[in-house]
Amino acid sequence: MRVDATRSRFDRYDQMTHKKIYHEPSSVTARDGEVLVDGPDGVDIALTPEAAEETSQRLLEGTMKARGQRHMKDYTHRAK
């Protein structure tokens, strides 16, 4: 994926007025060689195993970054 395309997608997300954070995880199943994801707000997608694997890696990376940000948000010594 191109970095520029990713950045613009996240910029659009930041500009959204109705950001809702979901607390329930998505359901994931495999059927007929596809990975099916059923998530909140009507998310319903089918991925190839390869796309699902890459998505899972990106989710894990984002998860670690977000947890670190949450952990460090109240520390005054962090870089600005």
Phi and psi restraints in degrees (range 20) as a CNS / XPLOR table:
assign (resid 1 and name C) (resid 2 and name N)
       (resid 2 and name CA) (resid 2 and name C) 1.0 -74.4 20.0 2
assign (resid 2 and name N) (resid 2 and name CA)
       (resid 2 and name C) (resid 3 and name N) 1.0 138.5 20.0 2
assign (resid 2 and name C) (resid 3 and name N)
       (resid 3 and name CA) (resid 3 and name C) 1.0 -62.2 20.0 2
assign (resid 3 and name N) (resid 3 and name CA)
       (resid 3 and name C) (resid 4 and name N) 1.0 -40.6 20.0 2
assign (resid 3 and name C) (resid 4 and name N)
       (resid 4 and name CA) (resid 4 and name C) 1.0 -59.8 20.0 2
assign (resid 4 and name N) (resid 4 and name CA)
       (resid 4 and name C) (resid 5 and name N) 1.0 -43.1 20.0 2
assign (resid 4 and name C) (resid 5 and name N)
       (resid 5 and name CA) (resid 5 and name C) 1.0 -64.2 20.0 2
assign (resid 5 and name N) (resid 5 and name CA)
       (resid 5 and name C) (resid 6 and name N) 1.0 -41.0 20.0 2
assign (resid 5 and name C) (resid 6 and name N)
       (resid 6 and name CA) (resid 6 and name C) 1.0 -64.1 20.0 2
assign (resid 6 and name N) (resid 6 and name CA)
       (resid 6 and name C) (resid 7 and name N) 1.0 -45.2 20.0 2
assign (resid 6 and name C) (resid 7 and name N)
       (resid 7 and name CA) (resid 7 and name C) 1.0 -60.8 20.0 2
assign (resid 7 and name N) (resid 7 and name CA)
       (resid 7 and name C) (resid 8 and name N) 1.0 -44.8 20.0 2
assign (resid 7 and name C) (resid 8 and name N)
       (resid 8 and name CA) (resid 8 and name C) 1.0 -66.2 20.0 2
assign (resid 8 and name N) (resid 8 and name CA)
       (resid 8 and name C) (resid 9 and name N) 1.0 -35.3 20.0 2
assign (resid 8 and name C) (resid 9 and name N)
       (resid 9 and name CA) (resid 9 and name C) 1.0 -64.1 20.0 2
assign (resid 9 and name N) (resid 9 and name CA)
       (resid 9 and name C) (resid 10 and name N) 1.0 -42.0 20.0 2
assign (resid 9 and name C) (resid 10 and name N)
       (resid 10 and name CA) (resid 10 and name C) 1.0 -72.2 20.0 2
assign (resid 10 and name N) (resid 10 and name CA)
       (resid 10 and name C) (resid 11 and name N) 1.0 -32.5 20.0 2
assign (resid 10 and name C) (resid 11 and name N)
       (resid 11 and name CA) (resid 11 and name C) 1.0 -62.0 20.0 2
assign (resid 11 and name N) (resid 11 and name CA)
       (resid 11 and name C) (resid 12 and name N) 1.0 -42.2 20.0 2
assign (resid 11 and name C) (resid 12 and name N)
       (resid 12 and name CA) (resid 12 and name C) 1.0 -63.2 20.0 2
assign (resid 12 and name N) (resid 12 and name CA)
       (resid 12 and name C) (resid 13 and name N) 1.0 -37.9 20.0 2
assign (resid 12 and name C) (resid 13 and name N)
       (resid 13 and name CA) (resid 13 and name C) 1.0 -62.1 20.0 2
assign (resid 13 and name N) (resid 13 and name CA)
       (resid 13 and name C) (resid 14 and name N) 1.0 -42.8 20.0 2
assign (resid 13 and name C) (resid 14 and name N)
       (resid 14 and name CA) (resid 14 and name C) 1.0 -63.6 20.0 2
assign (resid 14 and name N) (resid 14 and name CA)
       (resid 14 and name C) (resid 15 and name N) 1.0 -27.0 20.0 2
assign (resid 14 and name C) (resid 15 and name N)
       (resid 15 and name CA) (resid 15 and name C) 1.0 -87.0 20.0 2
assign (resid 15 and name N) (resid 15 and name CA)
       (resid 15 and name C) (resid 16 and name N) 1.0 -8.5 20.0 2
assign (resid 15 and name C) (resid 16 and name N)
       (resid 16 and name CA) (resid 16 and name C) 1.0 -65.8 20.0 2
assign (resid 16 and name N) (resid 16 and name CA)
       (resid 16 and name C) (resid 17 and name N) 1.0 140.9 20.0 2
assign (resid 16 and name C) (resid 17 and name N)
       (resid 17 and name CA) (resid 17 and name C) 1.0 -86.4 20.0 2
assign (resid 17 and name N) (resid 17 and name CA)
       (resid 17 and name C) (resid 18 and name N) 1.0 -22.7 20.0 2
assign (resid 17 and name C) (resid 18 and name N)
       (resid 18 and name CA) (resid 18 and name C) 1.0 -113.7 20.0 2
assign (resid 18 and name N) (resid 18 and name CA)
       (resid 18 and name C) (resid 19 and name N) 1.0 71.1 20.0 2
assign (resid 18 and name C) (resid 19 and name N)
       (resid 19 and name CA) (resid 19 and name C) 1.0 -82.4 20.0 2
assign (resid 19 and name N) (resid 19 and name CA)
       (resid 19 and name C) (resid 20 and name N) 1.0 117.9 20.0 2
assign (resid 19 and name C) (resid 20 and name N)
       (resid 20 and name CA) (resid 20 and name C) 1.0 -113.0 20.0 2
assign (resid 20 and name N) (resid 20 and name CA)
       (resid 20 and name C) (resid 21 and name N) 1.0 130.8 20.0 2
assign (resid 20 and name C) (resid 21 and name N)
       (resid 21 and name CA) (resid 21 and name C) 1.0 -99.6 20.0 2
assign (resid 21 and name N) (resid 21 and name CA)
       (resid 21 and name C) (resid 22 and name N) 1.0 125.1 20.0 2
assign (resid 21 and name C) (resid 22 and name N)
       (resid 22 and name CA) (resid 22 and name C) 1.0 -94.8 20.0 2
assign (resid 22 and name N) (resid 22 and name CA)
       (resid 22 and name C) (resid 23 and name N) 1.0 141.7 20.0 2
assign (resid 22 and name C) (resid 23 and name N)
       (resid 23 and name CA) (resid 23 and name C) 1.0 -105.2 20.0 2
assign (resid 23 and name N) (resid 23 and name CA)
       (resid 23 and name C) (resid 24 and name N) 1.0 -8.9 20.0 2
assign (resid 23 and name C) (resid 24 and name N)
       (resid 24 and name CA) (resid 24 and name C) 1.0 -98.9 20.0 2
assign (resid 24 and name N) (resid 24 and name CA)
       (resid 24 and name C) (resid 25 and name N) 1.0 133.0 20.0 2
assign (resid 24 and name C) (resid 25 and name N)
       (resid 25 and name CA) (resid 25 and name C) 1.0 -73.7 20.0 2
assign (resid 25 and name N) (resid 25 and name CA)
       (resid 25 and name C) (resid 26 and name N) 1.0 159.0 20.0 2
assign (resid 25 and name C) (resid 26 and name N)
       (resid 26 and name CA) (resid 26 and name C) 1.0 -75.6 20.0 2
assign (resid 26 and name N) (resid 26 and name CA)
       (resid 26 and name C) (resid 27 and name N) 1.0 155.1 20.0 2
assign (resid 26 and name C) (resid 27 and name N)
       (resid 27 and name CA) (resid 27 and name C) 1.0 -91.7 20.0 2
assign (resid 27 and name N) (resid 27 and name CA)
       (resid 27 and name C) (resid 28 and name N) 1.0 140.2 20.0 2
assign (resid 27 and name C) (resid 28 and name N)
       (resid 28 and name CA) (resid 28 and name C) 1.0 -131.7 20.0 2
assign (resid 28 and name N) (resid 28 and name CA)
       (resid 28 and name C) (resid 29 and name N) 1.0 129.5 20.0 2
assign (resid 28 and name C) (resid 29 and name N)
       (resid 29 and name CA) (resid 29 and name C) 1.0 -136.6 20.0 2
assign (resid 29 and name N) (resid 29 and name CA)
       (resid 29 and name C) (resid 30 and name N) 1.0 162.9 20.0 2
assign (resid 29 and name C) (resid 30 and name N)
       (resid 30 and name CA) (resid 30 and name C) 1.0 -116.9 20.0 2
assign (resid 30 and name N) (resid 30 and name CA)
       (resid 30 and name C) (resid 31 and name N) 1.0 133.3 20.0 2
assign (resid 30 and name C) (resid 31 and name N)
       (resid 31 and name CA) (resid 31 and name C) 1.0 -149.7 20.0 2
assign (resid 31 and name N) (resid 31 and name CA)
       (resid 31 and name C) (resid 32 and name N) 1.0 127.7 20.0 2
assign (resid 31 and name C) (resid 32 and name N)
       (resid 32 and name CA) (resid 32 and name C) 1.0 54.4 20.0 2
assign (resid 32 and name N) (resid 32 and name CA)
       (resid 32 and name C) (resid 33 and name N) 1.0 38.7 20.0 2
assign (resid 32 and name C) (resid 33 and name N)
       (resid 33 and name CA) (resid 33 and name C) 1.0 79.5 20.0 2
assign (resid 33 and name N) (resid 33 and name CA)
       (resid 33 and name C) (resid 34 and name N) 1.0 9.9 20.0 2
assign (resid 33 and name C) (resid 34 and name N)
       (resid 34 and name CA) (resid 34 and name C) 1.0 -118.7 20.0 2
assign (resid 34 and name N) (resid 34 and name CA)
       (resid 34 and name C) (resid 35 and name N) 1.0 152.9 20.0 2
assign (resid 34 and name C) (resid 35 and name N)
       (resid 35 and name CA) (resid 35 and name C) 1.0 -103.5 20.0 2
assign (resid 35 and name N) (resid 35 and name CA)
       (resid 35 and name C) (resid 36 and name N) 1.0 122.1 20.0 2
assign (resid 35 and name C) (resid 36 and name N)
       (resid 36 and name CA) (resid 36 and name C) 1.0 -106.6 20.0 2
assign (resid 36 and name N) (resid 36 and name CA)
       (resid 36 and name C) (resid 37 and name N) 1.0 129.9 20.0 2
assign (resid 36 and name C) (resid 37 and name N)
       (resid 37 and name CA) (resid 37 and name C) 1.0 -118.3 20.0 2
assign (resid 37 and name N) (resid 37 and name CA)
       (resid 37 and name C) (resid 38 and name N) 1.0 126.2 20.0 2
assign (resid 37 and name C) (resid 38 and name N)
       (resid 38 and name CA) (resid 38 and name C) 1.0 -121.3 20.0 2
assign (resid 38 and name N) (resid 38 and name CA)
       (resid 38 and name C) (resid 39 and name N) 1.0 110.8 20.0 2
assign (resid 38 and name C) (resid 39 and name N)
       (resid 39 and name CA) (resid 39 and name C) 1.0 -123.3 20.0 2
assign (resid 39 and name N) (resid 39 and name CA)
       (resid 39 and name C) (resid 40 and name N) 1.0 -172.8 20.0 2
assign (resid 39 and name C) (resid 40 and name N)
       (resid 40 and name CA) (resid 40 and name C) 1.0 -67.5 20.0 2
assign (resid 40 and name N) (resid 40 and name CA)
       (resid 40 and name C) (resid 41 and name N) 1.0 159.1 20.0 2
assign (resid 40 and name C) (resid 41 and name N)
       (resid 41 and name CA) (resid 41 and name C) 1.0 59.3 20.0 2
assign (resid 41 and name N) (resid 41 and name CA)
       (resid 41 and name C) (resid 42 and name N) 1.0 32.3 20.0 2
assign (resid 41 and name C) (resid 42 and name N)
       (resid 42 and name CA) (resid 42 and name C) 1.0 79.6 20.0 2
assign (resid 42 and name N) (resid 42 and name CA)
       (resid 42 and name C) (resid 43 and name N) 1.0 13.6 20.0 2
assign (resid 42 and name C) (resid 43 and name N)
       (resid 43 and name CA) (resid 43 and name C) 1.0 -63.5 20.0 2
assign (resid 43 and name N) (resid 43 and name CA)
       (resid 43 and name C) (resid 44 and name N) 1.0 125.6 20.0 2
assign (resid 43 and name C) (resid 44 and name N)
       (resid 44 and name CA) (resid 44 and name C) 1.0 -150.7 20.0 2
assign (resid 44 and name N) (resid 44 and name CA)
       (resid 44 and name C) (resid 45 and name N) 1.0 98.9 20.0 2
assign (resid 44 and name C) (resid 45 and name N)
       (resid 45 and name CA) (resid 45 and name C) 1.0 -130.3 20.0 2
assign (resid 45 and name N) (resid 45 and name CA)
       (resid 45 and name C) (resid 46 and name N) 1.0 155.4 20.0 2
assign (resid 45 and name C) (resid 46 and name N)
       (resid 46 and name CA) (resid 46 and name C) 1.0 -119.6 20.0 2
assign (resid 46 and name N) (resid 46 and name CA)
       (resid 46 and name C) (resid 47 and name N) 1.0 133.0 20.0 2
assign (resid 46 and name C) (resid 47 and name N)
       (resid 47 and name CA) (resid 47 and name C) 1.0 -125.8 20.0 2
assign (resid 47 and name N) (resid 47 and name CA)
       (resid 47 and name C) (resid 48 and name N) 1.0 152.7 20.0 2
assign (resid 47 and name C) (resid 48 and name N)
       (resid 48 and name CA) (resid 48 and name C) 1.0 -69.6 20.0 2
assign (resid 48 and name N) (resid 48 and name CA)
       (resid 48 and name C) (resid 49 and name N) 1.0 158.8 20.0 2
assign (resid 48 and name C) (resid 49 and name N)
       (resid 49 and name CA) (resid 49 and name C) 1.0 -56.3 20.0 2
assign (resid 49 and name N) (resid 49 and name CA)
       (resid 49 and name C) (resid 50 and name N) 1.0 -37.2 20.0 2
assign (resid 49 and name C) (resid 50 and name N)
       (resid 50 and name CA) (resid 50 and name C) 1.0 -66.4 20.0 2
assign (resid 50 and name N) (resid 50 and name CA)
       (resid 50 and name C) (resid 51 and name N) 1.0 -43.7 20.0 2
assign (resid 50 and name C) (resid 51 and name N)
       (resid 51 and name CA) (resid 51 and name C) 1.0 -66.4 20.0 2
assign (resid 51 and name N) (resid 51 and name CA)
       (resid 51 and name C) (resid 52 and name N) 1.0 -38.7 20.0 2
assign (resid 51 and name C) (resid 52 and name N)
       (resid 52 and name CA) (resid 52 and name C) 1.0 -64.7 20.0 2
assign (resid 52 and name N) (resid 52 and name CA)
       (resid 52 and name C) (resid 53 and name N) 1.0 -40.4 20.0 2
assign (resid 52 and name C) (resid 53 and name N)
       (resid 53 and name CA) (resid 53 and name C) 1.0 -64.0 20.0 2
assign (resid 53 and name N) (resid 53 and name CA)
       (resid 53 and name C) (resid 54 and name N) 1.0 -45.3 20.0 2
assign (resid 53 and name C) (resid 54 and name N)
       (resid 54 and name CA) (resid 54 and name C) 1.0 -64.6 20.0 2
assign (resid 54 and name N) (resid 54 and name CA)
       (resid 54 and name C) (resid 55 and name N) 1.0 -40.6 20.0 2
assign (resid 54 and name C) (resid 55 and name N)
       (resid 55 and name CA) (resid 55 and name C) 1.0 -61.0 20.0 2
assign (resid 55 and name N) (resid 55 and name CA)
       (resid 55 and name C) (resid 56 and name N) 1.0 -41.7 20.0 2
assign (resid 55 and name C) (resid 56 and name N)
       (resid 56 and name CA) (resid 56 and name C) 1.0 -63.9 20.0 2
assign (resid 56 and name N) (resid 56 and name CA)
       (resid 56 and name C) (resid 57 and name N) 1.0 -38.1 20.0 2
assign (resid 56 and name C) (resid 57 and name N)
       (resid 57 and name CA) (resid 57 and name C) 1.0 -65.1 20.0 2
assign (resid 57 and name N) (resid 57 and name CA)
       (resid 57 and name C) (resid 58 and name N) 1.0 -41.9 20.0 2
assign (resid 57 and name C) (resid 58 and name N)
       (resid 58 and name CA) (resid 58 and name C) 1.0 -65.7 20.0 2
assign (resid 58 and name N) (resid 58 and name CA)
       (resid 58 and name C) (resid 59 and name N) 1.0 -38.0 20.0 2
assign (resid 58 and name C) (resid 59 and name N)
       (resid 59 and name CA) (resid 59 and name C) 1.0 -63.7 20.0 2
assign (resid 59 and name N) (resid 59 and name CA)
       (resid 59 and name C) (resid 60 and name N) 1.0 -43.0 20.0 2
assign (resid 59 and name C) (resid 60 and name N)
       (resid 60 and name CA) (resid 60 and name C) 1.0 -63.1 20.0 2
assign (resid 60 and name N) (resid 60 and name CA)
       (resid 60 and name C) (resid 61 and name N) 1.0 -41.8 20.0 2
assign (resid 60 and name C) (resid 61 and name N)
       (resid 61 and name CA) (resid 61 and name C) 1.0 -63.6 20.0 2
assign (resid 61 and name N) (resid 61 and name CA)
       (resid 61 and name C) (resid 62 and name N) 1.0 -45.0 20.0 2
assign (resid 61 and name C) (resid 62 and name N)
       (resid 62 and name CA) (resid 62 and name C) 1.0 -63.7 20.0 2
assign (resid 62 and name N) (resid 62 and name CA)
       (resid 62 and name C) (resid 63 and name N) 1.0 -36.5 20.0 2
assign (resid 62 and name C) (resid 63 and name N)
       (resid 63 and name CA) (resid 63 and name C) 1.0 -62.2 20.0 2
assign (resid 63 and name N) (resid 63 and name CA)
       (resid 63 and name C) (resid 64 and name N) 1.0 -46.1 20.0 2
assign (resid 63 and name C) (resid 64 and name N)
       (resid 64 and name CA) (resid 64 and name C) 1.0 -64.5 20.0 2
assign (resid 64 and name N) (resid 64 and name CA)
       (resid 64 and name C) (resid 65 and name N) 1.0 -41.1 20.0 2
assign (resid 64 and name C) (resid 65 and name N)
       (resid 65 and name CA) (resid 65 and name C) 1.0 -63.3 20.0 2
assign (resid 65 and name N) (resid 65 and name CA)
       (resid 65 and name C) (resid 66 and name N) 1.0 -46.1 20.0 2
assign (resid 65 and name C) (resid 66 and name N)
       (resid 66 and name CA) (resid 66 and name C) 1.0 -64.3 20.0 2
assign (resid 66 and name N) (resid 66 and name CA)
       (resid 66 and name C) (resid 67 and name N) 1.0 -40.5 20.0 2
assign (resid 66 and name C) (resid 67 and name N)
       (resid 67 and name CA) (resid 67 and name C) 1.0 -65.0 20.0 2
assign (resid 67 and name N) (resid 67 and name CA)
       (resid 67 and name C) (resid 68 and name N) 1.0 -39.9 20.0 2
assign (resid 67 and name C) (resid 68 and name N)
       (resid 68 and name CA) (resid 68 and name C) 1.0 -63.6 20.0 2
assign (resid 68 and name N) (resid 68 and name CA)
       (resid 68 and name C) (resid 69 and name N) 1.0 -42.9 20.0 2
assign (resid 68 and name C) (resid 69 and name N)
       (resid 69 and name CA) (resid 69 and name C) 1.0 -62.0 20.0 2
assign (resid 69 and name N) (resid 69 and name CA)
       (resid 69 and name C) (resid 70 and name N) 1.0 -43.2 20.0 2
assign (resid 69 and name C) (resid 70 and name N)
       (resid 70 and name CA) (resid 70 and name C) 1.0 -63.9 20.0 2
assign (resid 70 and name N) (resid 70 and name CA)
       (resid 70 and name C) (resid 71 and name N) 1.0 -41.0 20.0 2
assign (resid 70 and name C) (resid 71 and name N)
       (resid 71 and name CA) (resid 71 and name C) 1.0 -66.3 20.0 2
assign (resid 71 and name N) (resid 71 and name CA)
       (resid 71 and name C) (resid 72 and name N) 1.0 -39.1 20.0 2
assign (resid 71 and name C) (resid 72 and name N)
       (resid 72 and name CA) (resid 72 and name C) 1.0 -91.2 20.0 2
assign (resid 72 and name N) (resid 72 and name CA)
       (resid 72 and name C) (resid 73 and name N) 1.0 -4.6 20.0 2
assign (resid 72 and name C) (resid 73 and name N)
       (resid 73 and name CA) (resid 73 and name C) 1.0 -61.1 20.0 2
assign (resid 73 and name N) (resid 73 and name CA)
       (resid 73 and name C) (resid 74 and name N) 1.0 -28.1 20.0 2
assign (resid 73 and name C) (resid 74 and name N)
       (resid 74 and name CA) (resid 74 and name C) 1.0 -97.5 20.0 2
assign (resid 74 and name N) (resid 74 and name CA)
       (resid 74 and name C) (resid 75 and name N) 1.0 0.9 20.0 2
assign (resid 74 and name C) (resid 75 and name N)
       (resid 75 and name CA) (resid 75 and name C) 1.0 -83.4 20.0 2
assign (resid 75 and name N) (resid 75 and name CA)
       (resid 75 and name C) (resid 76 and name N) 1.0 129.2 20.0 2
assign (resid 75 and name C) (resid 76 and name N)
       (resid 76 and name CA) (resid 76 and name C) 1.0 -78.6 20.0 2
assign (resid 76 and name N) (resid 76 and name CA)
       (resid 76 and name C) (resid 77 and name N) 1.0 -16.8 20.0 2
assign (resid 76 and name C) (resid 77 and name N)
       (resid 77 and name CA) (resid 77 and name C) 1.0 -85.4 20.0 2
assign (resid 77 and name N) (resid 77 and name CA)
       (resid 77 and name C) (resid 78 and name N) 1.0 -0.4 20.0 2
assign (resid 77 and name C) (resid 78 and name N)
       (resid 78 and name CA) (resid 78 and name C) 1.0 -72.2 20.0 2
assign (resid 78 and name N) (resid 78 and name CA)
       (resid 78 and name C) (resid 79 and name N) 1.0 152.4 20.0 2
assign (resid 78 and name C) (resid 79 and name N)
       (resid 79 and name CA) (resid 79 and name C) 1.0 -65.2 20.0 2
assign (resid 79 and name N) (resid 79 and name CA)
       (resid 79 and name C) (resid 80 and name N) 1.0 145.5 20.0 2
